Amino acid sequence: GGGTTTGKRVVNLAEDAEFQGAVGVVVNAPTPNETICYLREKIEIPIVITVVSEHKEIKKRIESGASTLQVYTLLY
């Protein structure tokens, strides 16, 4: 979630994934830091956030509760 699916819906999907035995959840790059904070409050499994730009305030992503960064790189 985190792209076209936002807010509480992302959290509901993450909670369901955790209940089903997932060992982590991945959220897309457009996910706001507020949603990551809310996720961290609701689930105990790791949160992986996709990063597509060094200009996306990576430190704030981690402070918001991201456990791991998935770095997406374009090679030309």
C-alpha positions, 0 to 999 in steps of 0.5 A: 500500500501507500500509492493509491491505497492510503491511510487507514486502509494501508494499516488495515491491510498491514494488520491483516498481513501480520495476522496471517503470518507475514514477517514484514510489510512493504509500502510504496514510495509515496506513503506519507511519513504520518502513515508510517508512524501510524503503521508502527503503532499498530503492527509489530513486524518490520516495515519496508519503505521503497526509496526512489530518490535521495531527496525523499528525507530518508532520515525522517522515513526511519524516524517515522518507523521504517525498519528497512529501506528498499532502494529502487535504482534506475540504471541508464 
